């Protein structure tokens, strides 16, 4: 069965009145809107059984890795960038595209709306501190919104417990352009960190991320993988999408090492062993 979803011509979408009126609040290029519309059109031709997150994630393979593409905007605004990705923006772009198809709304405006909803607390842009900066809060906020849910069972393989303790941003404000320019933001960031800290989540320790039937039942293709870490002040070190191959679980991610979006050739187990600060993985699944 094919997905039969209506789609407007790209030219009409680019002239969508609401998108035009919001242009001053959005940092974007015309190529971003063209890419989004083309991908949504391709997805509309897929069978209903298609794995949408993996379909979209694979479309970004080869795109350059560029860090901090959301930064440097004063005042804060929505950034749309499908040309350059880091691990978080890869996840968010894929998520927004998936939501558009699930909601039967293939407009570029709907894509931007989805980005705002998942990226900003309460779906409202109210300055730099309204953006969700720690992925644990991203998970909890988007769970409340009914977009995702976190998998924390069965035990095993979810044998480890993470107690979140975040303070990296408030302790290192000089590492963030907005906090250097606006030191008055640090207090709000610290309050947010205190709200996020203290929560506990079950995760799969990296010693258990092997090629077992147990793990194959617990982790699905297209799940979001959030790599936990023991670096002081942080909760999550890296993000990507789960891809199962014959030799085990692999990570499709925007890689700082490879300088582009790649499907890692090594297994995720091998990848985790190469990073001493990585402790395991949390699993987030997109709701259907």
C-alpha positions as CSV (number, residue, x, y, z in Angstrom):
1,X,0.0,0.0,0.0
2,X,1.4,3.4,-1.0
3,X,1.3,6.5,1.1
4,X,-1.2,8.7,-0.7
5,X,-0.6,12.2,0.7
6,X,-1.3,15.5,-1.1
7,X,1.7,17.7,-1.8
8,X,1.8,21.3,-3.1
9,X,4.1,22.3,-5.9
10,X,7.5,23.5,-4.5
11,X,7.0,27.0,-5.9
12,X,3.7,27.4,-4.0
13,X,5.3,26.1,-0.8
14,X,8.1,28.6,-1.1
15,X,5.5,31.4,-1.3
16,X,3.5,30.1,1.6
17,X,2.2,33.3,3.3
18,X,2.9,32.3,6.8
19,X,6.4,31.3,5.9
20,X,7.0,34.7,4.2
21,X,5.6,36.6,7.2
22,X,7.9,34.7,9.5
23,X,11.0,35.2,7.4
24,X,12.6,37.7,9.7
25,X,12.3,35.2,12.6
26,X,13.9,32.3,10.6
27,X,17.5,31.8,9.4
28,X,17.2,29.7,6.3
29,X,18.1,29.4,2.6
30,X,15.9,28.6,-0.3
31,X,17.9,25.4,-0.8
32,X,16.6,24.2,2.6
33,X,13.0,24.6,1.6
34,X,13.7,22.8,-1.7
35,X,15.4,19.9,0.1
36,X,12.6,19.5,2.6
37,X,9.9,19.6,-0.1
38,X,11.7,17.1,-2.3
39,X,12.3,14.7,0.6
40,X,8.6,14.9,1.7
41,X,7.5,14.2,-1.8
42,X,9.7,11.1,-2.0
43,X,8.4,9.9,1.3
44,X,4.8,10.3,0.1
45,X,5.5,7.6,-2.5
46,X,6.7,5.1,0.1
47,X,4.7,2.1,1.3
48,X,2.9,2.6,4.6
49,X,5.3,0.1,6.2
50,X,8.4,2.1,5.4
51,X,10.8,3.0,8.3
52,X,10.5,6.8,7.9
53,X,13.3,7.8,10.4
54,X,15.8,5.6,8.6
55,X,14.6,6.7,5.2
56,X,15.2,10.3,6.0
57,X,18.4,9.8,7.9
58,X,20.0,7.9,5.0
59,X,19.1,10.8,2.7
60,X,21.5,13.0,4.7
61,X,24.5,10.6,4.5
62,X,27.4,12.6,3.1
63,X,26.3,16.0,4.3
64,X,29.1,17.9,6.0
65,X,29.4,17.9,9.8
66,X,29.4,21.4,11.1
67,X,29.0,22.2,14.8
68,X,27.1,25.0,16.4
69,X,24.9,25.9,13.5
70,X,22.1,27.0,15.9
71,X,24.4,29.5,17.6
72,X,25.3,33.1,16.9
73,X,21.8,34.6,16.4
74,X,20.9,37.5,18.6
75,X,18.0,37.7,19.2
76,X,17.3,33.9,19.1
77,X,15.5,32.7,16.0
78,X,14.6,29.4,14.3
79,X,17.5,28.0,12.3
80,X,16.7,25.7,9.4
81,X,19.9,24.1,8.0
82,X,19.7,20.9,6.0
83,X,23.1,21.5,4.4
84,X,25.3,21.3,7.5
85,X,24.5,19.0,10.4
86,X,25.7,18.1,13.9
87,X,24.4,15.1,15.8
88,X,21.5,17.0,17.3
89,X,20.3,18.8,14.2
90,X,20.5,15.6,12.2
91,X,18.1,14.0,14.7
92,X,15.8,17.1,14.7
93,X,15.6,17.4,10.9
94,X,14.8,13.7,10.6
95,X,12.2,13.9,13.3
96,X,10.6,17.0,11.8
97,X,10.3,15.3,8.4
98,X,8.9,12.1,9.9
99,X,6.3,14.1,11.8
100,X,5.2,15.9,8.7
101,X,4.5,12.6,6.9
102,X,2.8,11.1,10.0
103,X,0.6,14.1,10.3
104,X,-0.2,14.1,6.5
105,X,1.0,17.7,6.2
106,X,3.8,17.9,3.6
107,X,4.3,21.7,3.7
108,X,7.5,23.4,4.4
109,X,5.7,25.5,7.0
110,X,4.7,22.3,8.8
111,X,8.3,21.2,8.9
112,X,9.4,24.5,10.5
113,X,6.6,24.3,13.0
114,X,7.7,20.8,13.9
115,X,11.3,22.1,14.5
116,X,10.1,24.8,16.8
117,X,7.8,22.4,18.8
118,X,10.6,20.0,19.5
119,X,13.5,22.5,19.9
120,X,11.9,25.0,22.2
121,X,10.3,24.6,25.6
122,X,6.6,24.6,25.1
123,X,7.0,25.2,21.4
124,X,7.7,28.9,21.9
125,X,10.8,30.9,21.0
126,X,11.4,33.2,23.9
127,X,15.1,33.8,23.6
128,X,18.2,31.7,24.0
129,X,17.2,30.2,27.3
130,X,13.9,28.9,25.9
131,X,15.8,26.5,23.6
132,X,16.3,23.0,25.0
133,X,20.0,22.6,25.5
134,X,20.4,19.2,27.3
135,X,19.1,16.1,25.6
136,X,17.5,14.7,28.7
137,X,15.2,17.6,28.8
138,X,14.6,17.2,25.0
139,X,13.5,13.7,25.7
140,X,11.2,14.6,28.6
141,X,9.6,17.6,26.8
142,X,9.0,15.7,23.6
143,X,7.6,12.8,25.6
144,X,5.1,15.2,27.2
145,X,4.2,16.4,23.7
146,X,3.5,12.9,22.6
147,X,6.3,12.9,19.9
148,X,8.6,10.3,21.4
149,X,8.9,7.8,24.3
150,X,12.0,6.4,26.0
151,X,12.5,2.7,26.2
152,X,13.8,1.6,29.6
153,X,12.9,-2.1,29.7
154,X,13.3,-5.1,29.8
155,X,16.0,-5.6,32.4
156,X,18.3,-7.0,30.9
157,X,19.6,-5.4,28.7
158,X,18.6,-2.1,30.5
159,X,20.6,-3.0,33.6
160,X,22.3,0.4,34.3
161,X,20.8,3.4,35.9
162,X,21.8,7.0,35.0
163,X,21.3,9.7,37.6
164,X,21.4,12.9,35.6
165,X,23.5,15.7,36.9
166,X,24.0,18.6,34.5
167,X,25.8,21.9,35.0
168,X,28.2,22.1,32.2
169,X,26.7,25.3,30.6
170,X,26.5,27.3,33.7
171,X,30.0,26.2,34.8
172,X,31.6,27.0,31.4
173,X,29.7,30.1,30.1
174,X,32.7,31.2,28.1
175,X,32.3,28.2,25.9
176,X,28.9,29.5,24.6
177,X,28.7,32.7,22.5
178,X,25.3,33.7,23.8
179,X,26.4,33.3,27.5
180,X,29.5,35.3,26.9
181,X,27.5,38.1,25.4
182,X,24.6,37.9,27.8
183,X,25.9,36.8,31.3
184,X,22.5,37.5,32.6
185,X,21.3,34.3,30.9
186,X,23.4,32.1,33.1
187,X,21.0,32.3,36.0
188,X,18.1,31.0,33.9
189,X,20.4,28.2,32.5
190,X,21.4,27.2,36.0
191,X,17.7,27.0,37.1
192,X,17.0,24.8,34.1
193,X,19.9,22.6,34.9
194,X,18.6,22.1,38.5
195,X,15.2,21.0,37.2
196,X,16.8,18.5,34.8
197,X,19.3,17.1,37.4
198,X,18.2,14.3,39.8
199,X,16.2,12.4,37.3
200,X,17.0,8.7,36.8
201,X,16.8,6.7,33.6
202,X,17.6,3.1,32.8
203,X,20.1,2.5,30.0
204,X,22.1,-0.3,28.3
205,X,25.7,-0.4,29.5
206,X,28.2,-0.4,26.7
207,X,29.4,-3.9,27.7
208,X,25.9,-5.2,26.7
209,X,25.7,-3.5,23.3
210,X,26.5,-6.7,21.4
211,X,24.9,-8.7,18.6
212,X,22.4,-10.6,20.8
213,X,18.8,-11.5,20.3
214,X,18.0,-9.7,23.5
215,X,19.4,-6.5,22.2
216,X,17.8,-7.0,18.8
217,X,14.4,-7.2,20.6
218,X,15.1,-4.1,22.7
219,X,16.4,-1.7,20.0
220,X,14.6,-1.1,16.7
221,X,15.9,0.2,13.4
222,X,15.4,3.9,13.4
223,X,15.4,4.4,17.1
224,X,17.3,7.4,18.4
225,X,20.4,6.3,20.3
226,X,21.7,8.7,23.0
227,X,25.1,7.8,24.2
228,X,25.5,8.3,28.0
229,X,28.8,9.6,29.4
230,X,30.7,10.2,32.6
231,X,32.0,13.6,31.7
232,X,31.2,16.0,34.6
233,X,28.2,18.2,34.0
234,X,26.9,16.4,30.9
235,X,24.2,13.8,30.4
236,X,24.6,12.7,26.8
237,X,27.8,12.8,24.7
238,X,26.4,12.0,21.2
239,X,23.3,11.1,19.2
240,X,22.4,9.0,16.1
241,X,20.0,6.4,14.7
242,X,20.1,2.7,15.2
243,X,20.8,0.5,12.1
244,X,21.0,-3.2,12.4
245,X,23.3,-5.2,10.2
246,X,24.4,-8.8,10.2
247,X,27.4,-8.1,12.4
248,X,25.4,-6.1,15.0
249,X,24.1,-2.6,15.8
250,X,25.5,0.4,13.9
251,X,25.2,4.1,14.4
252,X,24.0,6.5,11.6
253,X,25.3,9.8,12.8
254,X,26.7,13.2,12.0
255,X,30.3,12.4,12.8
256,X,32.9,14.9,14.0
257,X,35.6,12.3,13.2
258,X,34.5,11.7,9.6
259,X,33.4,15.3,9.1
260,X,30.1,14.2,7.6
261,X,26.9,12.2,8.2
262,X,27.9,8.5,8.0
263,X,26.7,5.0,8.8
264,X,29.6,4.0,11.0
265,X,31.4,1.0,9.4
266,X,32.3,-0.4,12.9
267,X,29.6,-1.8,15.2
268,X,28.3,0.4,17.9
269,X,29.9,-1.9,20.4
270,X,33.3,-1.3,18.8
271,X,32.6,2.4,18.6
272,X,31.8,2.7,22.3
273,X,34.9,0.8,23.4
274,X,37.0,3.5,21.6
275,X,35.6,6.2,23.8
276,X,36.5,5.7,27.5
277,X,34.0,8.4,28.7
278,X,31.0,6.7,27.0
279,X,29.1,4.5,29.4
280,X,26.2,3.1,27.3
281,X,23.1,4.0,25.4
282,X,19.6,5.3,26.1
283,X,16.9,4.5,23.5
284,X,14.2,6.9,22.3
285,X,11.5,5.8,20.0
286,X,9.4,8.0,17.7
287,X,5.7,7.6,18.3
288,X,3.6,6.4,15.4
